[in-house]
Structure formats: C-alpha cells, structure tokens
Amino acid sequence: MFTGRVLKVAPDKAVTTIVDPNAIAPTGFAVHKDGRLFLAGVGNMTSGSIVSFQPDGRGRAEIIPPSAGYLPDDLVFDSAGRVLIRGPQGHIHPTQRGCLLRFP
C-alpha cells in the first residue's frame, strides 16, 4: 500500500529517489527548519515510527521507534522547530488521546 519511497522533483522536472522503499509506510512528511526530512509512518498499523533523514536521504535516525507503541499519522513543525505528532482519529497511542509534542 505505502512504499515509503520519497522522490525529489527538480525545476527541470528530473525525478530522483531521496529515500528508497521501506517498511515505514509513511502517511506524513515534513521538512524541519534545519533541512532534515521527517516521515511519520503507520508501519504495520499497530505500531509505527517517526524517522528523519538528511536532505539527500542519508543519515536515517529513529526519532520514535516502532517499539514505543505509537501510531503516528501526521506531523508538523512549529516556529521553534518542535514537532507536533497526530495519530489516526486524533490519538497516537492506545492509552493516550490527543497529540504528542516532542523535540527532535
């Protein structure tokens, strides 16, 4: 359903792959003010993750691992660079409602 691949389209319409296909199953994508790319993914639909990459696709880092039990569906950064994470139907964890604010 979701490949996890992230593409870059240049002004001349040339398309390059920045992030290769993966199991993240991304549903949310944001660019931090420092240039890093962040993906929020629902994984296997029971535990997802948030990962970041450098602008060229290298340097993958887990911000929230699948083992944390969250199901992040989308994310956005505020003006201070903090990330607000939202889950399906407004919750990101089976025991929590609302959104989670984390510092990347």
C-alpha positions in Angstrom: 0.0 0.0 0.0 2.7 2.5 1.0 6.2 2.1 -0.5 8.0 4.5 1.8 9.8 6.0 -1.2 10.4 9.7 -1.2 11.0 11.5 -4.5 12.6 14.8 -5.4 11.4 16.7 -8.5 13.9 19.3 -9.7 12.8 22.5 -11.5 13.8 20.8 -14.8 11.3 18.0 -13.9 14.0 15.5 -13.3 12.9 13.0 -10.7 15.3 11.3 -8.2 14.7 9.0 -5.3 15.8 10.5 -2.0 14.6 7.7 0.3 14.3 4.1 -1.1 11.3 1.9 -0.5 11.0 0.8 3.2 8.6 -0.6 5.8 7.8 2.8 7.5 4.5 3.1 5.5 4.7 6.9 5.6 1.5 8.9 5.9 3.1 12.2 7.0 6.0 14.1 5.7 7.6 17.4 7.0 10.8 19.3 6.5 12.5 20.7 9.7 14.0 24.2 9.6 17.5 22.6 9.7 16.7 20.8 6.4 16.1 17.3 7.7 13.2 15.3 6.2 10.8 13.6 8.7 8.5 10.8 7.9 5.6 9.7 10.2 4.6 6.1 9.4 1.9 3.7 10.4 4.2 0.7 9.9 2.1 -2.4 10.3 -1.0 -0.4 11.5 -0.4 -1.4 15.2 3.0 0.3 15.8 4.5 3.0 13.7 7.5 5.3 13.9 9.0 8.7 13.1 12.3 8.7 11.3 14.4 11.5 9.9 16.8 11.7 7.0 19.3 14.3 5.8 18.1 16.2 2.7 20.0 13.8 0.4 18.3 10.7 2.0 21.3 9.6 4.0 21.7 9.5 7.8 18.4 7.8 8.8 17.7 8.3 12.5 14.8 6.9 14.5 13.0 9.6 16.5 10.2 7.4 17.7 10.9 3.6 17.2 8.1 1.1 16.5 8.8 -0.5 19.9 7.4 2.7 21.6 3.9 1.6 20.6 2.8 4.9 18.9 0.9 5.1 15.6 1.9 8.5 14.2 -0.2 9.5 11.2 1.0 13.0 10.5 3.4 15.7 11.8 4.1 19.4 11.6 6.8 21.7 13.0 6.1 24.9 14.9 8.3 28.0 14.5 10.6 26.8 17.3 11.3 23.6 15.4 9.3 21.4 17.8 7.2 18.6 16.2 3.5 18.1 16.8 2.5 14.5 16.0 -1.0 13.4 15.3 -2.4 9.8 15.1 -5.4 8.3 13.3 -8.7 9.5 14.8 -6.8 12.0 17.0 -4.8 9.7 19.1 -1.3 8.2 18.7 -1.2 5.6 21.4 -3.8 3.0 22.6 -3.8 4.5 26.1 -3.5 8.2 25.2 -5.7 10.7 23.4 -4.6 13.9 21.7 -1.3 14.9 20.2 2.3 14.4 21.3 4.8 17.3 21.2 8.4 16.1 21.0 11.7 17.9 20.5 13.7 16.3 17.6 
